[in-house]
Amino acid sequence: MPVPPHLKSFWNEFAQACGETDESRYYDICVFGDSEALADELALLVLRGVKRATAGSLWSYEDQGMRVPKPGDLSIVTDGSGHPLCVIETRSVATVPYDEVTAEFAAAEGEGDGSLAFWREAHRQYFQRECAKAGRQFHEHMLLACERFAVVYPSPPRAAPEN
């Protein structure tokens, strides 16, 4: 998938700063969550180094015609308004049923209090919303792509507006 035109200049900044010449490693735009507010909240956790993992349903990737991410993939994280914030690199991906996600993975997702109980409740709600939109039914054994990533390029700070 090519880098979208509206993110090309950000990708070029990343490529120049990091010496990245292989645009074929570009995977996707990463907008965490399903609302602007949630995307902003989760992107901030990524920038702070708290959120180092994410999970998506396998059928969602299939429905979107996308492959599951693989190690070495690069994605541009945006806020809820679509502004690029950083580039992340996929480090590992494991296919895991929802009800077998571990406390360690939940802590790596960095959301809420970092507990498995919080992860299960927040993600149950998220996947129920996602399933409802797609005419699917959430179930405890649905397969997830549990991805671990690292920030490899933070966005340069934005210039403060002049007064």
Secondary structure, DSSP 8 states (H G I E B T S, - for coil): ----GGGHHHHHHHHHHHT---GGGEEEEE--SSSHHHHHHHHHHHHTT---EEEEEHHHHHHTT-----TT-EEEEE-TT--EEEEEEEEEEEEEEGGG--HHHHHHHT-TTS-HHHHHHHHHHHHHHHHHHHT----TT-EEEEEEEEEEEE---------
